């Protein structure tokens, strides 16, 4: 059974639906302020992805927007997400932030490329 997601809709039917944000609760905090903070590097990667995702949504909803523009925005968003998937989270704050963020993305059905899973798995190999 094929998975329907925004990329499939965009490239196969010429339209797209931007999924509503679903909060991942599997790793919810017991009490606020106890989790270590993520690194500035991971925060920056997440911010870049959020911006790319927002831009992708704007391009899709733009009246008269080109498919080429949507394809470019989609690739930018994919690269930004792949950077997070590839990020080697070695400290507790980074691990928690990465997992929480990727669970949010997966809950929207958007952690959908084989490259995403490969990058996540490779990022767990400690070579230090």
VMD Tcl script that builds the backbone (N, CA, C; Angstrom):
set m [mol new atoms 384]
animate dup $m
set s [atomselect $m all]
$s set {name element resname resid chain x y z} {
  {N N UNK 1 A 0.849 -1.175 0.000}
  {CA C UNK 1 A 0.000 0.000 0.000}
  {C C UNK 1 A 0.891 1.234 0.000}
  {N N UNK 2 A 0.655 2.145 -0.889}
  {CA C UNK 2 A 1.503 3.326 -0.958}
  {C C UNK 2 A 1.053 4.364 0.047}
  {N N UNK 3 A 2.041 5.042 0.624}
  {CA C UNK 3 A 1.766 6.079 1.601}
  {C C UNK 3 A 1.473 7.378 0.885}
  {N N UNK 4 A 0.398 8.034 1.256}
  {CA C UNK 4 A 0.080 9.340 0.703}
  {C C UNK 4 A 0.729 10.376 1.611}
  {N N UNK 5 A 1.541 11.231 1.051}
  {CA C UNK 5 A 2.169 12.306 1.804}
  {C C UNK 5 A 2.262 13.519 0.906}
  {N N UNK 6 A 2.730 14.616 1.442}
  {CA C UNK 6 A 2.721 15.859 0.671}
  {C C UNK 6 A 3.608 15.794 -0.553}
  {N N UNK 7 A 4.718 15.071 -0.467}
  {CA C UNK 7 A 5.583 14.971 -1.641}
  {C C UNK 7 A 4.900 14.157 -2.742}
  {N N UNK 8 A 4.258 13.068 -2.343}
  {CA C UNK 8 A 3.555 12.249 -3.333}
  {C C UNK 8 A 2.450 13.054 -3.986}
  {N N UNK 9 A 1.711 13.807 -3.194}
  {CA C UNK 9 A 0.641 14.621 -3.759}
  {C C UNK 9 A 1.189 15.688 -4.686}
  {N N UNK 10 A 2.279 16.306 -4.296}
  {CA C UNK 10 A 2.858 17.378 -5.104}
  {C C UNK 10 A 3.343 16.852 -6.448}
  {N N UNK 11 A 4.091 15.763 -6.430}
  {CA C UNK 11 A 4.724 15.308 -7.645}
  {C C UNK 11 A 3.861 14.363 -8.478}
  {N N UNK 12 A 2.897 13.706 -7.864}
  {CA C UNK 12 A 2.092 12.758 -8.627}
  {C C UNK 12 A 0.760 13.338 -9.085}
  {N N UNK 13 A 0.173 14.222 -8.314}
  {CA C UNK 13 A -1.122 14.754 -8.725}
  {C C UNK 13 A -1.090 16.250 -8.998}
  {N N UNK 14 A 0.068 16.874 -8.736}
  {CA C UNK 14 A 0.187 18.295 -9.039}
  {C C UNK 14 A -0.388 19.200 -7.969}
  {N N UNK 15 A -0.805 18.652 -6.854}
  {CA C UNK 15 A -1.297 19.479 -5.759}
  {C C UNK 15 A -0.707 18.962 -4.476}
  {N N UNK 16 A -0.884 19.715 -3.428}
  {CA C UNK 16 A -0.336 19.285 -2.144}
  {C C UNK 16 A -1.223 19.750 -1.013}
  {N N UNK 17 A -1.125 19.040 0.043}
  {CA C UNK 17 A -1.840 19.399 1.252}
  {C C UNK 17 A -0.793 19.547 2.340}
  {N N UNK 18 A -0.769 20.680 2.979}
  {CA C UNK 18 A 0.169 20.868 4.074}
  {C C UNK 18 A -0.489 20.322 5.324}
  {N N UNK 19 A 0.147 19.353 5.892}
  {CA C UNK 19 A -0.425 18.674 7.054}
  {C C UNK 19 A -0.444 19.602 8.263}
  {N N UNK 20 A -1.430 19.398 9.094}
  {CA C UNK 20 A -1.479 20.169 10.326}
  {C C UNK 20 A -0.439 19.637 11.284}
  {N N UNK 21 A 0.039 20.502 12.135}
  {CA C UNK 21 A 1.076 20.113 13.070}
  {C C UNK 21 A 0.494 19.242 14.167}
  {N N UNK 22 A 1.156 18.121 14.383}
  {CA C UNK 22 A 0.748 17.202 15.436}
  {C C UNK 22 A 1.869 17.148 16.452}
  {N N UNK 23 A 1.549 17.366 17.687}
  {CA C UNK 23 A 2.571 17.345 18.714}
  {C C UNK 23 A 2.843 15.919 19.149}
  {N N UNK 24 A 4.090 15.549 19.127}
  {CA C UNK 24 A 4.474 14.210 19.572}
  {C C UNK 24 A 4.515 14.206 21.093}
  {N N UNK 25 A 3.786 13.306 21.685}
  {CA C UNK 25 A 3.723 13.272 23.139}
  {C C UNK 25 A 4.431 12.066 23.734}
  {N N UNK 26 A 5.008 11.230 22.897}
  {CA C UNK 26 A 5.639 10.017 23.397}
  {C C UNK 26 A 6.773 10.300 24.367}
  {N N UNK 27 A 7.458 11.428 24.199}
  {CA C UNK 27 A 8.563 11.760 25.081}
  {C C UNK 27 A 8.290 13.044 25.849}
  {N N UNK 28 A 7.078 13.241 26.295}
  {CA C UNK 28 A 6.723 14.459 27.020}
  {C C UNK 28 A 7.511 14.587 28.305}
  {N N UNK 29 A 7.744 15.819 28.716}
  {CA C UNK 29 A 8.492 16.078 29.940}
  {C C UNK 29 A 7.623 15.802 31.156}
  {N N UNK 30 A 8.240 15.246 32.201}
  {CA C UNK 30 A 7.529 15.060 33.463}
  {C C UNK 30 A 7.404 16.387 34.187}
  {N N UNK 31 A 8.478 17.126 34.245}
  {CA C UNK 31 A 8.429 18.452 34.842}
  {C C UNK 31 A 9.260 19.397 34.015}
  {N N UNK 32 A 8.736 20.615 33.828}
  {CA C UNK 32 A 9.447 21.560 32.969}
  {C C UNK 32 A 10.807 21.945 33.531}
  {N N UNK 33 A 11.739 22.191 32.620}
  {CA C UNK 33 A 13.034 22.712 33.008}
  {C C UNK 33 A 14.054 21.665 33.424}
  {N N UNK 34 A 13.718 20.387 33.410}
  {CA C UNK 34 A 14.665 19.376 33.848}
  {C C UNK 34 A 15.520 18.826 32.714}
  {N N UNK 35 A 15.068 18.951 31.493}
  {CA C UNK 35 A 15.836 18.425 30.371}
  {C C UNK 35 A 17.000 19.349 30.061}
  {N N UNK 36 A 18.157 18.755 29.752}
  {CA C UNK 36 A 19.280 19.586 29.330}
  {C C UNK 36 A 18.967 20.269 28.006}
  {N N UNK 37 A 19.574 21.383 27.787}
  {CA C UNK 37 A 19.335 22.167 26.579}
  {C C UNK 37 A 20.097 21.585 25.393}
  {N N UNK 38 A 19.497 21.662 24.186}
  {CA C UNK 38 A 20.223 21.222 22.988}
  {C C UNK 38 A 21.317 22.221 22.625}
  {N N UNK 39 A 22.261 21.759 21.832}
  {CA C UNK 39 A 23.355 22.612 21.386}
  {C C UNK 39 A 22.837 23.693 20.434}
  {N N UNK 40 A 23.616 24.740 20.303}
  {CA C UNK 40 A 23.278 25.813 19.362}
  {C C UNK 40 A 23.255 25.291 17.931}
  {N N UNK 41 A 24.122 24.325 17.639}
  {CA C UNK 41 A 24.176 23.757 16.285}
  {C C UNK 41 A 22.862 23.053 15.936}
  {N N UNK 42 A 22.343 22.236 16.844}
  {CA C UNK 42 A 21.083 21.545 16.574}
  {C C UNK 42 A 19.928 22.535 16.519}
  {N N UNK 43 A 19.927 23.497 17.412}
  {CA C UNK 43 A 18.873 24.531 17.363}
  {C C UNK 43 A 18.864 25.231 16.014}
  {N N UNK 44 A 20.044 25.546 15.507}
  {CA C UNK 44 A 20.145 26.234 14.213}
  {C C UNK 44 A 19.602 25.338 13.089}
  {N N UNK 45 A 19.931 24.051 13.119}
  {CA C UNK 45 A 19.423 23.125 12.098}
  {C C UNK 45 A 17.895 23.047 12.144}
  {N N UNK 46 A 17.344 22.999 13.339}
  {CA C UNK 46 A 15.886 22.944 13.484}
  {C C UNK 46 A 15.254 24.234 12.982}
  {N N UNK 47 A 15.861 25.365 13.314}
  {CA C UNK 47 A 15.331 26.651 12.834}
  {C C UNK 47 A 15.362 26.729 11.308}
  {N N UNK 48 A 16.448 26.251 10.704}
  {CA C UNK 48 A 16.545 26.248 9.241}
  {C C UNK 48 A 15.437 25.378 8.650}
  {N N UNK 49 A 15.197 24.209 9.255}
  {CA C UNK 49 A 14.144 23.341 8.733}
  {C C UNK 49 A 12.771 23.977 8.884}
  {N N UNK 50 A 12.506 24.580 10.024}
  {CA C UNK 50 A 11.201 25.231 10.233}
  {C C UNK 50 A 10.979 26.323 9.193}
  {N N UNK 51 A 12.015 27.084 8.902}
  {CA C UNK 51 A 11.919 28.148 7.897}
  {C C UNK 51 A 11.678 27.553 6.507}
  {N N UNK 52 A 12.420 26.501 6.169}
  {CA C UNK 52 A 12.261 25.860 4.858}
  {C C UNK 52 A 10.875 25.241 4.724}
  {N N UNK 53 A 10.379 24.655 5.796}
  {CA C UNK 53 A 9.052 24.035 5.776}
  {C C UNK 53 A 7.974 25.101 5.585}
  {N N UNK 54 A 8.129 26.210 6.274}
  {CA C UNK 54 A 7.185 27.320 6.144}
  {C C UNK 54 A 7.217 27.893 4.723}
  {N N UNK 55 A 8.406 28.054 4.179}
  {CA C UNK 55 A 8.540 28.570 2.810}
  {C C UNK 55 A 7.905 27.622 1.805}
  {N N UNK 56 A 8.083 26.330 2.016}
  {CA C UNK 56 A 7.478 25.325 1.149}
  {C C UNK 56 A 5.955 25.467 1.174}
  {N N UNK 57 A 5.388 25.618 2.359}
  {CA C UNK 57 A 3.939 25.799 2.484}
  {C C UNK 57 A 3.461 27.056 1.785}
  {N N UNK 58 A 4.213 28.136 1.918}
  {CA C UNK 58 A 3.842 29.395 1.273}
  {C C UNK 58 A 3.843 29.253 -0.252}
  {N N UNK 59 A 4.854 28.585 -0.782}
  {CA C UNK 59 A 4.948 28.388 -2.229}
  {C C UNK 59 A 3.756 27.568 -2.725}
  {N N UNK 60 A 3.378 26.553 -1.968}
  {CA C UNK 60 A 2.261 25.699 -2.376}
  {C C UNK 60 A 0.937 26.454 -2.396}
  {N N UNK 61 A 0.782 27.398 -1.492}
  {CA C UNK 61 A -0.480 28.133 -1.399}
  {C C UNK 61 A -0.504 29.416 -2.223}
  {N N UNK 62 A 0.613 29.753 -2.816}
  {CA C UNK 62 A 0.695 30.959 -3.625}
  {C C UNK 62 A -0.105 30.769 -4.911}
  {N N UNK 63 A -1.032 31.674 -5.149}
  {CA C UNK 63 A -1.851 31.609 -6.359}
  {C C UNK 63 A -0.945 31.886 -7.557}
  {N N UNK 64 A -0.997 31.008 -8.513}
  {CA C UNK 64 A -0.186 31.184 -9.712}
  {C C UNK 64 A 1.262 30.792 -9.536}
  {N N UNK 65 A 1.573 30.136 -8.414}
  {CA C UNK 65 A 2.949 29.701 -8.185}
  {C C UNK 65 A 3.337 28.609 -9.158}
  {N N UNK 66 A 4.600 28.535 -9.462}
  {CA C UNK 66 A 5.070 27.542 -10.434}
  {C C UNK 66 A 5.380 26.213 -9.755}
  {N N UNK 67 A 5.258 25.151 -10.521}
  {CA C UNK 67 A 5.636 23.825 -10.016}
  {C C UNK 67 A 7.138 23.779 -9.777}
  {N N UNK 68 A 7.878 24.505 -10.589}
  {CA C UNK 68 A 9.328 24.541 -10.430}
  {C C UNK 68 A 9.691 25.147 -9.079}
  {N N UNK 69 A 9.001 26.226 -8.710}
  {CA C UNK 69 A 9.236 26.866 -7.415}
  {C C UNK 69 A 8.904 25.932 -6.270}
  {N N UNK 70 A 7.826 25.177 -6.423}
  {CA C UNK 70 A 7.434 24.222 -5.388}
  {C C UNK 70 A 8.457 23.093 -5.288}
  {N N UNK 71 A 8.960 22.645 -6.413}
  {CA C UNK 71 A 9.956 21.577 -6.405}
  {C C UNK 71 A 11.243 22.040 -5.737}
  {N N UNK 72 A 11.655 23.266 -6.016}
  {CA C UNK 72 A 12.862 23.825 -5.397}
  {C C UNK 72 A 12.662 23.945 -3.893}
  {N N UNK 73 A 11.506 24.485 -3.467}
  {CA C UNK 73 A 11.221 24.632 -2.045}
  {C C UNK 73 A 11.164 23.276 -1.353}
  {N N UNK 74 A 10.616 22.284 -2.036}
  {CA C UNK 74 A 10.552 20.934 -1.478}
  {C C UNK 74 A 11.950 20.364 -1.267}
  {N N UNK 75 A 12.820 20.547 -2.253}
  {CA C UNK 75 A 14.196 20.043 -2.125}
  {C C UNK 75 A 14.937 20.740 -0.989}
  {N N UNK 76 A 14.721 22.039 -0.838}
  {CA C UNK 76 A 15.359 22.775 0.256}
  {C C UNK 76 A 14.888 22.246 1.607}
  {N N UNK 77 A 13.585 22.002 1.709}
  {CA C UNK 77 A 13.028 21.468 2.962}
  {C C UNK 77 A 13.578 20.072 3.226}
  {N N UNK 78 A 13.677 19.241 2.182}
  {CA C UNK 78 A 14.225 17.893 2.330}
  {C C UNK 78 A 15.675 17.935 2.804}
  {N N UNK 79 A 16.466 18.837 2.236}
  {CA C UNK 79 A 17.879 18.960 2.645}
  {C C UNK 79 A 17.987 19.394 4.100}
  {N N UNK 80 A 17.131 20.332 4.502}
  {CA C UNK 80 A 17.166 20.806 5.883}
  {C C UNK 80 A 16.777 19.685 6.854}
  {N N UNK 81 A 15.782 18.899 6.480}
  {CA C UNK 81 A 15.369 17.778 7.327}
  {C C UNK 81 A 16.452 16.705 7.361}
  {N N UNK 82 A 17.080 16.464 6.232}
  {CA C UNK 82 A 18.160 15.478 6.173}
  {C C UNK 82 A 19.333 15.895 7.069}
  {N N UNK 83 A 19.590 17.180 7.157}
  {CA C UNK 83 A 20.664 17.669 8.033}
  {C C UNK 83 A 20.361 17.341 9.494}
  {N N UNK 84 A 19.101 17.448 9.890}
  {CA C UNK 84 A 18.720 17.085 11.262}
  {C C UNK 84 A 18.845 15.576 11.446}
  {N N UNK 85 A 18.362 14.821 10.488}
  {CA C UNK 85 A 18.461 13.357 10.574}
  {C C UNK 85 A 19.917 12.917 10.694}
  {N N UNK 86 A 20.816 13.591 10.000}
  {CA C UNK 86 A 22.235 13.235 9.974}
  {C C UNK 86 A 23.001 13.715 11.187}
  {N N UNK 87 A 22.440 14.639 11.926}
  {CA C UNK 87 A 23.134 15.248 13.060}
  {C C UNK 87 A 23.448 14.189 14.120}
  {N N UNK 88 A 24.711 14.074 14.491}
  {CA C UNK 88 A 25.134 13.117 15.520}
  {C C UNK 88 A 24.894 13.721 16.899}
  {N N UNK 89 A 23.803 13.348 17.506}
  {CA C UNK 89 A 23.418 13.880 18.811}
  {C C UNK 89 A 24.117 13.071 19.902}
  {N N UNK 90 A 25.213 13.610 20.428}
  {CA C UNK 90 A 25.985 12.870 21.414}
  {C C UNK 90 A 25.687 13.284 22.849}
  {N N UNK 91 A 25.153 14.479 23.051}
  {CA C UNK 91 A 24.812 14.881 24.423}
  {C C UNK 91 A 23.306 14.686 24.646}
  {N N UNK 92 A 22.921 14.575 25.894}
  {CA C UNK 92 A 21.532 14.283 26.246}
  {C C UNK 92 A 20.557 15.324 25.694}
  {N N UNK 93 A 20.909 16.595 25.801}
  {CA C UNK 93 A 20.031 17.654 25.296}
  {C C UNK 93 A 19.784 17.534 23.799}
  {N N UNK 94 A 20.832 17.225 23.054}
  {CA C UNK 94 A 20.698 17.050 21.610}
  {C C UNK 94 A 19.867 15.809 21.275}
  {N N UNK 95 A 20.113 14.718 21.989}
  {CA C UNK 95 A 19.344 13.491 21.725}
  {C C UNK 95 A 17.858 13.716 21.944}
  {N N UNK 96 A 17.505 14.338 23.063}
  {CA C UNK 96 A 16.091 14.582 23.365}
  {C C UNK 96 A 15.457 15.530 22.352}
  {N N UNK 97 A 16.153 16.609 22.033}
  {CA C UNK 97 A 15.605 17.589 21.088}
  {C C UNK 97 A 15.447 16.976 19.701}
  {N N UNK 98 A 16.429 16.206 19.269}
  {CA C UNK 98 A 16.361 15.580 17.941}
  {C C UNK 98 A 15.204 14.595 17.874}
  {N N UNK 99 A 15.098 13.736 18.873}
  {CA C UNK 99 A 14.023 12.742 18.878}
  {C C UNK 99 A 12.659 13.418 18.923}
  {N N UNK 100 A 12.493 14.400 19.769}
  {CA C UNK 100 A 11.199 15.090 19.867}
  {C C UNK 100 A 10.823 15.749 18.545}
  {N N UNK 101 A 11.783 16.426 17.940}
  {CA C UNK 101 A 11.495 17.122 16.692}
  {C C UNK 101 A 11.172 16.127 15.579}
  {N N UNK 102 A 11.960 15.060 15.471}
  {CA C UNK 102 A 11.700 14.074 14.421}
  {C C UNK 102 A 10.386 13.336 14.656}
  {N N UNK 103 A 9.995 13.143 15.901}
  {CA C UNK 103 A 8.682 12.545 16.174}
  {C C UNK 103 A 7.556 13.459 15.700}
  {N N UNK 104 A 7.723 14.755 15.851}
  {CA C UNK 104 A 6.721 15.706 15.336}
  {C C UNK 104 A 6.614 15.591 13.816}
  {N N UNK 105 A 7.762 15.529 13.163}
  {CA C UNK 105 A 7.794 15.430 11.704}
  {C C UNK 105 A 7.157 14.105 11.264}
  {N N UNK 106 A 7.505 13.032 11.937}
  {CA C UNK 106 A 6.974 11.721 11.589}
  {C C UNK 106 A 5.467 11.657 11.835}
  {N N UNK 107 A 4.982 12.308 12.885}
  {CA C UNK 107 A 3.550 12.316 13.183}
  {C C UNK 107 A 2.755 12.988 12.063}
  {N N UNK 108 A 3.382 13.902 11.338}
  {CA C UNK 108 A 2.730 14.537 10.184}
  {C C UNK 108 A 2.863 13.673 8.937}
  {N N UNK 109 A 3.564 12.553 9.046}
  {CA C UNK 109 A 3.750 11.657 7.903}
  {C C UNK 109 A 4.807 12.137 6.939}
  {N N UNK 110 A 5.758 12.923 7.424}
  {CA C UNK 110 A 6.718 13.555 6.526}
  {C C UNK 110 A 8.150 13.079 6.683}
  {N N UNK 111 A 8.376 12.114 7.512}
  {CA C UNK 111 A 9.705 11.511 7.598}
  {C C UNK 111 A 9.635 10.298 6.682}
  {N N UNK 112 A 9.508 10.583 5.380}
  {CA C UNK 112 A 9.049 9.575 4.436}
  {C C UNK 112 A 10.050 9.123 3.393}
  {N N UNK 113 A 11.239 9.637 3.408}
  {CA C UNK 113 A 12.223 9.221 2.414}
  {C C UNK 113 A 13.195 8.204 3.016}
  {N N UNK 114 A 13.606 7.268 2.211}
  {CA C UNK 114 A 14.573 6.274 2.683}
  {C C UNK 114 A 15.844 6.952 3.194}
  {N N UNK 115 A 16.207 8.067 2.555}
  {CA C UNK 115 A 17.405 8.800 2.972}
  {C C UNK 115 A 17.282 9.316 4.398}
  {N N UNK 116 A 16.069 9.671 4.822}
  {CA C UNK 116 A 15.860 10.133 6.196}
  {C C UNK 116 A 16.232 9.035 7.185}
  {N N UNK 117 A 15.688 7.849 6.980}
  {CA C UNK 117 A 15.954 6.741 7.894}
  {C C UNK 117 A 17.416 6.347 7.866}
  {N N UNK 118 A 18.006 6.309 6.676}
  {CA C UNK 118 A 19.425 5.964 6.569}
  {C C UNK 118 A 20.278 6.968 7.338}
  {N N UNK 119 A 19.955 8.248 7.199}
  {CA C UNK 119 A 20.726 9.285 7.889}
  {C C UNK 119 A 20.567 9.173 9.401}
  {N N UNK 120 A 19.346 8.913 9.863}
  {CA C UNK 120 A 19.119 8.755 11.306}
  {C C UNK 120 A 19.939 7.582 11.823}
  {N N UNK 121 A 19.903 6.469 11.141}
  {CA C UNK 121 A 20.640 5.293 11.586}
  {C C UNK 121 A 22.149 5.538 11.561}
  {N N UNK 122 A 22.646 6.165 10.497}
  {CA C UNK 122 A 24.083 6.455 10.428}
  {C C UNK 122 A 24.518 7.423 11.525}
  {N N UNK 123 A 23.635 8.344 11.892}
  {CA C UNK 123 A 24.002 9.338 12.899}
  {C C UNK 123 A 24.164 8.726 14.281}
  {N N UNK 124 A 23.688 7.497 14.481}
  {CA C UNK 124 A 23.790 6.858 15.786}
  {C C UNK 124 A 25.097 6.097 15.963}
  {N N UNK 125 A 25.862 5.964 14.895}
  {CA C UNK 125 A 27.141 5.255 14.985}
  {C C UNK 125 A 28.175 6.206 15.561}
  {N N UNK 126 A 28.711 5.829 16.673}
  {CA C UNK 126 A 29.717 6.671 17.339}
  {C C UNK 126 A 31.089 6.323 16.778}
  {N N UNK 127 A 31.715 7.306 16.151}
  {CA C UNK 127 A 33.043 7.068 15.581}
  {C C UNK 127 A 34.110 7.894 16.288}
  {N N UNK 128 A 33.733 8.510 17.408}
  {CA C UNK 128 A 34.664 9.374 18.122}
  {C C UNK 128 A 35.523 8.606 18.994}
}
mol reanalyze $m
mol bondsrecalc $m
mol representation Tube
mol addrep $m
